Amino acid sequence: MVRLQVPLPDRYSSASPDELASWIAAAKEHLGERLLILGHHYQRDEVIRWADARGDSFKLARFAADNTQATDIVFCGVHFMAESADVLTKPAQRVILPDLNAGCSMADMADIDQVEECWEALGGVVDVERVVPITYMNSSAALKAFVGRHGGAVCTSSNARAVLEWALGSGRYEGQAQGDKVLFFPDQHLGRNTGFQMGFGHADMRVWNPHRDLGALEEHDVKEATLLLWKGHCTVHQRFKPEHVAVARAEHPGVRVIVHPEVAHDVVEVADEVGSTEYILNAVESASAGSVLAIGTEVNMVRRLAAEHPDKTIFTLDPLICPCSTMFRIDQPHLAWVLENLVAGTVVNRITVDPETRQWSRVALQRMLDIT
């Protein structure tokens, strides 16, 4: 997806970190309770220090929606997160993304045209009324609206199993009709790892390649599969390999390995635990002093956990230490720029979702809430 971020004025791009910090602090004080700054766990420290709340994408969107005082919500995350916040907040609230180029490579691996083409192709092979589309939170509002219109739901990394169980008729929540198959996008790894947790095997899953006719599948593949997994991935989490776990265990006997469910399944198989960013956060906080933990997720979060828990040994599984490059676009210059514009009465980089997309996105998100 192409986004156009205007270049920052020289005042911000040439300012020192201390100058930027003083401007941000002054703007926050001036704006008071009408300003809410949200910071995703993967943000760099220079940004997260200004956040009024930290969390994963959905937790922060809900936090924004539950806040009745703030009129201006600055979301230090990526584009799909700001969209979700706009969908869930009130019309009078404005959601702002400091840098419009802060996208998500995974979310961009599935666009609405590709998904609609996939849906049409599936309709030529199976009864799509029995196919339930499920989109990961890490997707555009257009895809959330698509699943809303077609009887599906959104899921997060922490509730994907409950949503898939509902979709296939084995969950506790009985609202809406369940189906025989799930089309899961955009992250194949979360879908696959969740499927294995539910007792499915490789024979029950197929990967849908949106760049090939019929997803590079044969008709019998589509008919036999229970889980059709979109060929998408997180560029950060896909870096983790089983050999990283082996090295961690060799160098730190007794290490506890915790990975995010966006990693490949062969990594999950050799890890001790798998869970969302909030799960990882809670696991580290509850670990006893002296614990040694190797974490398979974005490095800014891992480094912050290590700094905040000096009584424990916490390190990343990835020896090359690769941050989320799109999240990394949010920095102090862009944050200072949007805040000082707000002080001056100008709203820049507002993220808005059109009314119809907002309506159906809310339907898909509400189904998720009802299920879980």
Secondary structure, 3 states (H helix, E strand, C coil): CCCCCCCCCHHHHCCCHHHHHHHHHHHHHHHHHHEEEEEECCCCHHHHCCCCEEECHHHHHHHHHHCCCCCEEEEECCHHHHHHHHHHCCCCCEEECCCCCCCCCCHHHCCHHHHHHHHHHHHCCCCHHHEEEEEECCCCHHHHHHHHHCCCEEECCCCHHHHHHHHCCCCCCCCCCCCCEEEEECCHHHHHHHHHHCCCCHHHEEEECCCCHHHHCCHHHHHHCCEEEECCCCCCHHHCCHHHHHHHHHHCCCCEEEECCCCCHHHHHHCCEECCHHHHHHHHHHCCCCCEEEEECCHHHHHHHHHHCCCCEEEECCCCCCCCCCHHHCCHHHHHHHHHHHHCCCCCCECCCCHHHHHHHHHHHHHHHHHC
